[in-house]
Amino acid sequence: MKIARNPIFHASTKHIECHYHFVCKKVMLQEVELIHVPTGEQLVDIFIKALGKNKFEKMRLKLQVVIVTTIT
């Protein structure tokens, strides 16, 4: 987030891949706003970590994923 918000960092970040600079450009054009998300609220965790039932269900609700069951 610091790199995207501060263009002065660019000279020292030549090793960073171009998609980070793409994000930086979008931030500077005010097309994208970066916000801090606390570690405990990272929605990507549902896809990459084993979560307890309560945390899994909380994340699933945030993603608006519902379970549909059919009884035949």
NUDRENLO-852494 format. One record per atom (N, C-alpha, C): residue number from 1; residue in one letter; atom name; z, x, y negated. Coordinates in pm, whole numbers, plus 50000, padded with zeros to 5 digits. Atoms other than C-alpha are relative to their C-alpha. Last residue first. Layout:
<pt seq="NUM" type="A" atom="CA" zz="Z" xx="X" yy="Y"/>
...
***
This chain:
<pt seq="72" type="T" atom="N" zz="50101" xx="50079" yy="49932"/>
<pt seq="72" type="T" atom="CA" zz="49654" xx="46433" yy="53583"/>
<pt seq="72" type="T" atom="C" zz="50058" xx="49924" yy="50114"/>
<pt seq="71" type="I" atom="N" zz="49947" xx="50044" yy="49871"/>
<pt seq="71" type="I" atom="CA" zz="49899" xx="46563" yy="53330"/>
<pt seq="71" type="I" atom="C" zz="49895" xx="49912" yy="50064"/>
<pt seq="70" type="T" atom="N" zz="50052" xx="50130" yy="49954"/>
<pt seq="70" type="T" atom="CA" zz="49747" xx="46757" yy="53046"/>
<pt seq="70" type="T" atom="C" zz="50058" xx="49970" yy="50138"/>
<pt seq="69" type="T" atom="N" zz="49997" xx="50016" yy="49856"/>
<pt seq="69" type="T" atom="CA" zz="49926" xx="47028" yy="52859"/>
<pt seq="69" type="T" atom="C" zz="49944" xx="49862" yy="50033"/>
<pt seq="68" type="V" atom="N" zz="50046" xx="50132" yy="49960"/>
<pt seq="68" type="V" atom="CA" zz="49850" xx="47144" yy="52511"/>
<pt seq="68" type="V" atom="C" zz="50002" xx="49994" yy="50152"/>
<pt seq="67" type="I" atom="N" zz="50028" xx="50007" yy="49858"/>
<pt seq="67" type="I" atom="CA" zz="50050" xx="47435" yy="52378"/>
<pt seq="67" type="I" atom="C" zz="49963" xx="49857" yy="50033"/>
<pt seq="66" type="V" atom="N" zz="49927" xx="50101" yy="49926"/>
<pt seq="66" type="V" atom="CA" zz="50027" xx="47479" yy="52004"/>
<pt seq="66" type="V" atom="C" zz="49960" xx="50004" yy="50147"/>
<pt seq="65" type="V" atom="N" zz="50055" xx="50013" yy="49866"/>
<pt seq="65" type="V" atom="CA" zz="49929" xx="47779" yy="51797"/>
<pt seq="65" type="V" atom="C" zz="50088" xx="49900" yy="50075"/>
<pt seq="64" type="Q" atom="N" zz="50043" xx="50139" yy="49979"/>
<pt seq="64" type="Q" atom="CA" zz="50007" xx="47742" yy="51428"/>
<pt seq="64" type="Q" atom="C" zz="49925" xx="49983" yy="50133"/>
<pt seq="63" type="L" atom="N" zz="50144" xx="49991" yy="49980"/>
<pt seq="63" type="L" atom="CA" zz="50031" xx="48121" yy="51380"/>
<pt seq="63" type="L" atom="C" zz="49937" xx="49863" yy="50021"/>
<pt seq="62" type="K" atom="N" zz="50057" xx="49948" yy="50125"/>
<pt seq="62" type="K" atom="CA" zz="50377" xx="48072" yy="51231"/>
<pt seq="62" type="K" atom="C" zz="49848" xx="50011" yy="50009"/>
<pt seq="61" type="L" atom="N" zz="50001" xx="50108" yy="50099"/>
<pt seq="61" type="L" atom="CA" zz="50464" xx="47849" yy="51528"/>
<pt seq="61" type="L" atom="C" zz="49940" xx="50046" yy="49867"/>
<pt seq="60" type="R" atom="N" zz="50106" xx="50094" yy="49960"/>
<pt seq="60" type="R" atom="CA" zz="50362" xx="48122" yy="51773"/>
<pt seq="60" type="R" atom="C" zz="49990" xx="49885" yy="49900"/>
<pt seq="59" type="M" atom="N" zz="50128" xx="49942" yy="50039"/>
<pt seq="59" type="M" atom="CA" zz="50576" xx="48374" yy="51584"/>
<pt seq="59" type="M" atom="C" zz="49884" xx="49905" yy="50032"/>
<pt seq="58" type="K" atom="N" zz="50003" xx="49996" yy="50147"/>
<pt seq="58" type="K" atom="CA" zz="50885" xx="48154" yy="51611"/>
<pt seq="58" type="K" atom="C" zz="49866" xx="50054" yy="49951"/>
<pt seq="57" type="E" atom="N" zz="50025" xx="50137" yy="50046"/>
<pt seq="57" type="E" atom="CA" zz="50809" xx="48081" yy="51979"/>
<pt seq="57" type="E" atom="C" zz="49994" xx="49992" yy="49848"/>
<pt seq="56" type="F" atom="N" zz="50136" xx="50037" yy="49964"/>
<pt seq="56" type="F" atom="CA" zz="50780" xx="48452" yy="52058"/>
<pt seq="56" type="F" atom="C" zz="49966" xx="49862" yy="49946"/>
<pt seq="55" type="K" atom="N" zz="50088" xx="49932" yy="50095"/>
<pt seq="55" type="K" atom="CA" zz="51100" xx="48532" yy="51866"/>
<pt seq="55" type="K" atom="C" zz="49854" xx="49964" yy="50027"/>
<pt seq="54" type="N" atom="N" zz="49981" xx="50056" yy="50134"/>
<pt seq="54" type="N" atom="CA" zz="51293" xx="48268" yy="52061"/>
<pt seq="54" type="N" atom="C" zz="49906" xx="50063" yy="49898"/>
<pt seq="53" type="K" atom="N" zz="50052" xx="50137" yy="50010"/>
<pt seq="53" type="K" atom="CA" zz="51148" xx="48364" yy="52401"/>
<pt seq="53" type="K" atom="C" zz="50010" xx="49945" yy="49858"/>
<pt seq="52" type="G" atom="N" zz="49913" xx="50100" yy="49939"/>
<pt seq="52" type="G" atom="CA" zz="51207" xx="48737" yy="52361"/>
<pt seq="52" type="G" atom="C" zz="49944" xx="49861" yy="49974"/>
<pt seq="51" type="L" atom="N" zz="49900" xx="50064" yy="50085"/>
<pt seq="51" type="L" atom="CA" zz="50912" xx="48950" yy="52267"/>
<pt seq="51" type="L" atom="C" zz="50087" xx="49907" yy="50081"/>
<pt seq="50" type="A" atom="N" zz="49929" xx="50097" yy="49917"/>
<pt seq="50" type="A" atom="CA" zz="50701" xx="49200" yy="52462"/>
<pt seq="50" type="A" atom="C" zz="50113" xx="49943" yy="49914"/>
<pt seq="49" type="K" atom="N" zz="49866" xx="49969" yy="49950"/>
<pt seq="49" type="K" atom="CA" zz="50492" xx="49366" yy="52198"/>
<pt seq="49" type="K" atom="C" zz="50049" xx="49891" yy="50094"/>
<pt seq="48" type="I" atom="N" zz="49986" xx="49862" yy="49954"/>
<pt seq="48" type="I" atom="CA" zz="50125" xx="49391" yy="52094"/>
<pt seq="48" type="I" atom="C" zz="50137" xx="50036" yy="50058"/>
<pt seq="47" type="F" atom="N" zz="50112" xx="49951" yy="49922"/>
<pt seq="47" type="F" atom="CA" zz="49993" xx="49038" yy="52040"/>
<pt seq="47" type="F" atom="C" zz="50024" xx="50137" yy="50063"/>
<pt seq="46" type="I" atom="N" zz="50023" xx="50094" yy="49890"/>
<pt seq="46" type="I" atom="CA" zz="50309" xx="48860" yy="51923"/>
<pt seq="46" type="I" atom="C" zz="49888" xx="50049" yy="50092"/>
<pt seq="45" type="D" atom="N" zz="49909" xx="49971" yy="49888"/>
<pt seq="45" type="D" atom="CA" zz="50396" xx="49170" yy="51719"/>
<pt seq="45" type="D" atom="C" zz="49976" xx="49908" yy="50119"/>
<pt seq="44" type="V" atom="N" zz="50075" xx="49927" yy="49899"/>
<pt seq="44" type="V" atom="CA" zz="50086" xx="49108" yy="51502"/>
<pt seq="44" type="V" atom="C" zz="50087" xx="50031" yy="50122"/>
<pt seq="43" type="L" atom="N" zz="50060" xx="50092" yy="49903"/>
<pt seq="43" type="L" atom="CA" zz="50287" xx="48844" yy="51318"/>
<pt seq="43" type="L" atom="C" zz="49923" xx="50071" yy="50110"/>
<pt seq="42" type="Q" atom="N" zz="50138" xx="49958" yy="49977"/>
<pt seq="42" type="Q" atom="CA" zz="50500" xx="49110" yy="51146"/>
<pt seq="42" type="Q" atom="C" zz="49940" xx="49913" yy="50110"/>
<pt seq="41" type="E" atom="N" zz="50090" xx="50114" yy="50021"/>
<pt seq="41" type="E" atom="CA" zz="50814" xx="48918" yy="51043"/>
<pt seq="41" type="E" atom="C" zz="49853" xx="50036" yy="50019"/>
<pt seq="40" type="G" atom="N" zz="49967" xx="50112" yy="49912"/>
<pt seq="40" type="G" atom="CA" zz="51085" xx="49151" yy="51175"/>
<pt seq="40" type="G" atom="C" zz="49906" xx="49881" yy="49989"/>
<pt seq="39" type="T" atom="N" zz="50030" xx="49967" yy="49861"/>
<pt seq="39" type="T" atom="CA" zz="50922" xx="49453" yy="51012"/>
<pt seq="39" type="T" atom="C" zz="50023" xx="49883" yy="50094"/>
<pt seq="38" type="P" atom="N" zz="49895" xx="49930" yy="49926"/>
<pt seq="38" type="P" atom="CA" zz="50937" xx="49298" yy="50666"/>
<pt seq="38" type="P" atom="C" zz="49964" xx="50017" yy="50148"/>
<pt seq="37" type="V" atom="N" zz="49951" xx="50091" yy="49896"/>
<pt seq="37" type="V" atom="CA" zz="50603" xx="49199" yy="50510"/>
<pt seq="37" type="V" atom="C" zz="50104" xx="50076" yy="50079"/>
<pt seq="36" type="H" atom="N" zz="49917" xx="49940" yy="49895"/>
<pt seq="36" type="H" atom="CA" zz="50522" xx="49370" yy="50181"/>
<pt seq="36" type="H" atom="C" zz="50046" xx="49891" yy="50097"/>
<pt seq="35" type="I" atom="N" zz="49859" xx="50036" yy="50008"/>
<pt seq="35" type="I" atom="CA" zz="50239" xx="49216" yy="49982"/>
<pt seq="35" type="I" atom="C" zz="50074" xx="50064" yy="50116"/>
<pt seq="34" type="L" atom="N" zz="49918" xx="49946" yy="49892"/>
<pt seq="34" type="L" atom="CA" zz="49892" xx="49343" yy="49907"/>
<pt seq="34" type="L" atom="C" zz="50145" xx="49960" yy="49977"/>
<pt seq="33" type="E" atom="N" zz="49866" xx="49965" yy="50044"/>
<pt seq="33" type="E" atom="CA" zz="49672" xx="49124" yy="49690"/>
<pt seq="33" type="E" atom="C" zz="50079" xx="50049" yy="50121"/>
<pt seq="32" type="V" atom="N" zz="49900" xx="49998" yy="49893"/>
<pt seq="32" type="V" atom="CA" zz="49298" xx="49117" yy="49751"/>
<pt seq="32" type="V" atom="C" zz="50134" xx="50038" yy="49938"/>
<pt seq="31" type="E" atom="N" zz="50052" xx="50093" yy="49900"/>
<pt seq="31" type="E" atom="CA" zz="49009" xx="49033" yy="49516"/>
<pt seq="31" type="E" atom="C" zz="50098" xx="49986" yy="50116"/>
<pt seq="30" type="Q" atom="N" zz="49911" xx="50116" yy="49990"/>
<pt seq="30" type="Q" atom="CA" zz="49191" xx="49193" yy="49223"/>
<pt seq="30" type="Q" atom="C" zz="49942" xx="49891" yy="50090"/>
<pt seq="29" type="L" atom="N" zz="50079" xx="50111" yy="50053"/>
<pt seq="29" type="L" atom="CA" zz="48901" xx="49436" yy="49169"/>
<pt seq="29" type="L" atom="C" zz="50077" xx="49868" yy="49999"/>
<pt seq="28" type="M" atom="N" zz="50030" xx="49969" yy="50140"/>
<pt seq="28" type="M" atom="CA" zz="49149" xx="49722" yy="49213"/>
<pt seq="28" type="M" atom="C" zz="49919" xx="49891" yy="49933"/>
<pt seq="27" type="V" atom="N" zz="49875" xx="50016" yy="50076"/>
<pt seq="27" type="V" atom="CA" zz="49280" xx="49562" yy="49531"/>
<pt seq="27" type="V" atom="C" zz="49974" xx="50024" yy="49853"/>
<pt seq="26" type="K" atom="N" zz="49975" xx="50144" yy="50012"/>
<pt seq="26" type="K" atom="CA" zz="48926" xx="49522" yy="49668"/>
<pt seq="26" type="K" atom="C" zz="50127" xx="49971" yy="49922"/>
<pt seq="25" type="K" atom="N" zz="50096" xx="50054" yy="50096"/>
<pt seq="25" type="K" atom="CA" zz="48853" xx="49889" yy="49593"/>
<pt seq="25" type="K" atom="C" zz="50022" xx="49850" yy="49978"/>
<pt seq="24" type="C" atom="N" zz="49960" xx="49956" yy="50133"/>
<pt seq="24" type="C" atom="CA" zz="49169" xx="49998" yy="49770"/>
<pt seq="24" type="C" atom="C" zz="49908" xx="49942" yy="49893"/>
<pt seq="23" type="V" atom="N" zz="49886" xx="50084" yy="50039"/>
<pt seq="23" type="V" atom="CA" zz="49080" xx="49789" yy="50074"/>
<pt seq="23" type="V" atom="C" zz="50044" xx="50036" yy="49859"/>
<pt seq="22" type="F" atom="N" zz="50054" xx="50134" yy="50021"/>
<pt seq="22" type="F" atom="CA" zz="48740" xx="49961" yy="50094"/>
<pt seq="22" type="F" atom="C" zz="50110" xx="49905" yy="49953"/>
<pt seq="21" type="H" atom="N" zz="50055" xx="49996" yy="50134"/>
<pt seq="21" type="H" atom="CA" zz="48915" xx="50297" yy="50050"/>
<pt seq="21" type="H" atom="C" zz="49934" xx="49866" yy="49965"/>
<pt seq="20" type="Y" atom="N" zz="49886" xx="50002" yy="50091"/>
<pt seq="20" type="Y" atom="CA" zz="49124" xx="50216" yy="50355"/>
<pt seq="20" type="Y" atom="C" zz="49952" xx="50001" yy="49855"/>
<pt seq="19" type="H" atom="N" zz="49953" xx="50138" yy="50013"/>
<pt seq="19" type="H" atom="CA" zz="48807" xx="50120" yy="50543"/>
<pt seq="19" type="H" atom="C" zz="50125" xx="49990" yy="49911"/>
<pt seq="18" type="C" atom="N" zz="50059" xx="50077" yy="50110"/>
<pt seq="18" type="C" atom="CA" zz="48657" xx="50460" yy="50457"/>
<pt seq="18" type="C" atom="C" zz="50054" xx="49858" yy="49989"/>
<pt seq="17" type="E" atom="N" zz="50128" xx="50064" yy="49970"/>
<pt seq="17" type="E" atom="CA" zz="48888" xx="50663" yy="50679"/>
<pt seq="17" type="E" atom="C" zz="49956" xx="49904" yy="49890"/>
<pt seq="16" type="I" atom="N" zz="49981" xx="50140" yy="49959"/>
<pt seq="16" type="I" atom="CA" zz="49165" xx="50872" yy="50528"/>
<pt seq="16" type="I" atom="C" zz="49864" xx="49934" yy="50016"/>
<pt seq="15" type="H" atom="N" zz="49999" xx="50009" yy="49855"/>
<pt seq="15" type="H" atom="CA" zz="49096" xx="51247" yy="50525"/>
<pt seq="15" type="H" atom="C" zz="50015" xx="49856" yy="50050"/>
<pt seq="14" type="K" atom="N" zz="50138" xx="49996" yy="49953"/>
<pt seq="14" type="K" atom="CA" zz="48997" xx="51240" yy="50157"/>
<pt seq="14" type="K" atom="C" zz="49991" xx="49983" yy="50152"/>
<pt seq="13" type="T" atom="N" zz="50011" xx="50083" yy="49879"/>
<pt seq="13" type="T" atom="CA" zz="49350" xx="51130" yy="50071"/>
<pt seq="13" type="T" atom="C" zz="49857" xx="49997" yy="50053"/>
<pt seq="12" type="S" atom="N" zz="49926" xx="49939" yy="49890"/>
<pt seq="12" type="S" atom="CA" zz="49458" xx="51393" yy="49816"/>
<pt seq="12" type="S" atom="C" zz="49988" xx="49921" yy="50131"/>
<pt seq="11" type="A" atom="N" zz="50038" xx="49860" yy="49985"/>
<pt seq="11" type="A" atom="CA" zz="49194" xx="51310" yy="49559"/>
<pt seq="11" type="A" atom="C" zz="50070" xx="50065" yy="50119"/>
<pt seq="10" type="H" atom="N" zz="50127" xx="49981" yy="49931"/>
<pt seq="10" type="H" atom="CA" zz="49245" xx="50939" yy="49615"/>
<pt seq="10" type="H" atom="C" zz="49961" xx="50144" yy="50022"/>
<pt seq="9" type="F" atom="N" zz="49980" xx="49947" yy="49866"/>
<pt seq="9" type="F" atom="CA" zz="49617" xx="50936" yy="49525"/>
<pt seq="9" type="F" atom="C" zz="49868" xx="50035" yy="50068"/>
<pt seq="8" type="I" atom="N" zz="49974" xx="49857" yy="50014"/>
<pt seq="8" type="I" atom="CA" zz="49534" xx="50892" yy="49157"/>
<pt seq="8" type="I" atom="C" zz="50018" xx="50065" yy="50136"/>
<pt seq="7" type="P" atom="N" zz="50124" xx="49924" yy="49981"/>
<pt seq="7" type="P" atom="CA" zz="49380" xx="50553" yy="49243"/>
<pt seq="7" type="P" atom="C" zz="50019" xx="50151" yy="49987"/>
<pt seq="6" type="N" atom="N" zz="49999" xx="49887" yy="50091"/>
<pt seq="6" type="N" atom="CA" zz="49730" xx="50401" yy="49287"/>
<pt seq="6" type="N" atom="C" zz="49876" xx="50087" yy="50021"/>
<pt seq="5" type="R" atom="N" zz="49964" xx="50038" yy="50136"/>
<pt seq="5" type="R" atom="CA" zz="49746" xx="50051" yy="49433"/>
<pt seq="5" type="R" atom="C" zz="49988" xx="50113" yy="49899"/>
<pt seq="4" type="A" atom="N" zz="50090" xx="50104" yy="50049"/>
<pt seq="4" type="A" atom="CA" zz="49559" xx="50113" yy="49757"/>
<pt seq="4" type="A" atom="C" zz="50028" xx="49963" yy="49855"/>
<pt seq="3" type="I" atom="N" zz="50133" xx="49941" yy="50018"/>
<pt seq="3" type="I" atom="CA" zz="49737" xx="50443" yy="49819"/>
<pt seq="3" type="I" atom="C" zz="49905" xx="49898" yy="49939"/>
<pt seq="2" type="K" atom="N" zz="49995" xx="49912" yy="50117"/>
<pt seq="2" type="K" atom="CA" zz="50078" xx="50287" yy="49763"/>
<pt seq="2" type="K" atom="C" zz="49863" xx="50059" yy="49971"/>
<pt seq="1" type="M" atom="N" zz="50000" xx="50083" yy="50118"/>
<pt seq="1" type="M" atom="CA" zz="50000" xx="50000" yy="50000"/>
<pt seq="1" type="M" atom="C" zz="50000" xx="50088" yy="49875"/>
***
